[in-house]
């Protein structure tokens, strides 16, 4: 639905545009009759004042906000610090805003913007539904990393994500083809950030293509994105299914915790159990055994994010793609054999 403008309120109320502007900005010198009629018309038309746009007109934008969700994948914390370092090297002032699990990242961002107006915002791990609430309320360049917003109508916002659904579908189908049909999944709460729902959908597609009924309670355990979460996750999966022979893991820290649990339980990863993990970084090279999975190139992500912010500031909005793919590659090591179909997604 299109936003109601002051011109529309002026036309509907019969008062001049100047009077409407003074009423809606709570300026003095307006008679009570005009104020009451304008406010009644604004309520009837469901007018919403854009406080952020008003603040932007009154303040000189300064610095860049990096908003990172604390309960998302640990990869977002790593990306946040690399991005902050690079921007500061370029002479930018950076405000790092960490959103705790009990906070609403959308409302917290808007609140911070009213106090200090940035020149741009980078959202890391922000949930798709929270970004939708911000539609039309951020009049400055913004980038979201994590949630695939597709054809997002807001010309100020560009999203970056992985093809999570396709990756998880291909991995799951390939495991089925190799006889690894007792698959378990360790994830954080899939509603904690939008990537998780996309990954789970890929597993569903793979099961449906095999005429299998996805038994969520038997296949999945929801754990924190920590070493302890991976450790406890493997034990819970084995308690549900003693024939477990493959595990898909949501992030690197969970996968490393799983490896420790497997060692304690005398399970040989790569033989008794194959493991494929998302969001690998350099740390996976030091795990025993070394992990297979999707490796993120955070340095390339930083370059692409900064370039996109510059494009949003200097180009016409329709020249900047609304969605772009994050830099990634497939890392084949000891925990899982090579799956050629994953390479074909690139």
GIFENPE-V182810 format. One line per field, one symbol per residue. ss: DSSP state (A for helix, B for strand, O for the rest). psi: psi as a letter, one per 20 degrees, with the letter a starting at -180 (. if undefined). burial: # if it has 16 or more other C-alpha atoms within 10 Angstrom, else .. Layout:
# GIFENPE-V182810
ss->???
psi->???
burial->???
This chain:
# GIFENPE-V182810
ss->OOOOOAAAAAAAAOOOAAAAAAAAOOOOOOOAAAAAAAAAAAAAOOOOOOAAAAAAAAOOOOOBBBBBBOOOOAAAAAAAAAAAAAAAAOOOOBBBBBBOOOOOAAAAAAAAAAAOOOOBBBBBOOOAAAAAAOOOOOOOBBBBBOOOOOOOOOOOBBBBBOOAAAAAAAAAAAAAAOOOOOBBBBBOOOOOOAAAAAAAAAAAAAAAAOOOOOOAAAABBBOOOOAAAAAAAAAAAAAAOOOOOBBBBOOAAAAAAAAAAAAAOOOOBOOOBBBBBBBBOAAAAAOOOOOBBBBBOAAAAAAAAAAAAAAAAAOOAAAOOOBBBOOBBBBOOOOOOOOAAAAOOO
psi->pqqprhghggghhjqrhgggghghjkqrjpqhgggghghgggghjlpppnhghghhhhqopprppoopphjaqhhhgghghgggggghhjjqppoooppqhjqohghgghghhhgoorirqppojpqghhhhiipiiokrpqpppgpoicmpioiippqprqmgggghgggghhgghjjmjmpqpoqrpijhqhhghhghhghgggghijkqponghhhqporqmrghghghgghhghhhoijpjqppphrgggghhgggggghjkpophfhpqppqrlqahhiijqorqqqaopqnhghggghgghgggghhirqhiiophpqpqprrpoobiiqrpohhhhih.
burial->.....#.###..#.#.#.###.##.........##.###.##....#.#..##.##....#.###############.##..##..#......#..###.....##..##..##.#############..#....#.############....#######################...###########.################..........####################..#...###################......##..#########..#....##########..##.###.##..##...#..#.###.###.#######.....#....
